Amino acid sequence: MSETATPEKNGTSTGRVLRWLLGAQIVLALGLIIIDIGPSIPRLLNPSSQPELDQPTRPGDQTRRYRPRDPANPGPGVSPDMPRRLVAERAEIDGAPGLRLRGAITPGDGARIVEELRAASAQIVTLDSPGGSVSDALEIGRVLREMEVQTRLEAAAVCLSACPYVFVGGSARAVAGDARLGVHQHSFGTSTVLPAFLAVEDIQRGQAEVLAHFDAMGVDLRIMGPALGTPADEIYILTAEELTEWNVVTE
């Protein structure tokens, strides 16, 4: 006679299957994490050895260390009281209505600052920002150009990482002699674990949007050389000659 399976045996078999499925899911998740962060491991183990941001630059020595995890405090050389989100202060600049924008660019700042720009009927905007959200910076930059607003970096100001996307939106653009404008690689999208091919697609779409923005604003696309070639934990400070030759400034 054949032996009939008892409830206890069925329960044991089901438990084994569930444990096997759980183990397989854990292995798959670990594999995806390794694929996703694998290229970053060398940078985590061996962070940038470049000088800090407070060290002066000269042609050929323009790369400085940048801490991307905290845009408001990317390192020495940026004011320690830099706001953690973009602050808009209305001001009269050269006799015209304007805004002084200062602080890191956080998600949601785009719509908020655009509203401030329109409400103030701003004609001139000054910037002092170490960077932050790329999409919000692009949004502000596009509206600046639509409104034909001038942009400026005043003495000792910084405009790093995503900030140049705001700056180049200006219809006329000027940088003070001791101000600093810098570019580097960006990460795009949300910080979730994705298969490598999806992560690459996300980055490529973001870089294409940045390239199109520079092109639409009349900036020489040679700027994409240092923008793509400088790791996220470093920043490339443009020289006065590059700012002029690449049409980043207009005066």
Phi, psi and omega in degrees: 000142179283147181274126180278134180294132179272160177304325180297317181293320178299320179296320179296317180295317179297319179298319179296318180297316180297319178296321180295316180297318178298317179298320180295321179294321178296316179299316179298316180298316178297321179298317179295321178297316180298317179297319185288316185261354183309310181298339182271347185302315179302322180290328178291320181283332183227076183298168184307137176255011180291157176299159180287166183298338181279357178273133182296153179250163174211161181308128182091346177228074190240359183263130181231158181290143181218134181257099189288344183289340180225084185304330180287342182220067184281359178143173177304145182105349173246135184309129181294344178261020179300125180300148182280352171219163186289124180254132180251122178242122179290141181202155171269122183239117184053039176080005181242153177293136182209178176229141170255116181257125183218134176126173176291152181263113184252159178305131183099343180294331183304302182298321182294315182289323177300319177298318178296318180301314182291318181296324181275352186049046186297138175251336180225137177233130171257147184236142171210091187213133177274004175115196182143229186292120181294312184298321179290323178296318179297319180299314180295316181301318180296319181289325175303316180292320178301321181273356181058046180271140174279147177237147181216148165249116181275179184308131176070005180284157174240151174214094190239162172060249181279342184303321180303336178292331173287310186303313185290351175291343181298141177288330170225141190222135181220145180233124177296157186302325182256011173279161183230130176238126186220152182231160175194184177289153177237160165257150184232156177080193182273157181272065177250163179279117181236152170303149187304319184294327177288321178298317179297317179299320180298314179295318181296319177298317180296315180295324177296323179293320178296314180300315180297324179295311178302316182297315181296331181272002176081017180273137177298129185286002170298340178297337181289344176301296177294331180296323180270336186266354182255120182302160184297334180267018174222163180222138180258115182271121182287142176282166177299324179293318179294319178303320181282310185295327182268009176060031174286322173252157179243355180210000000 
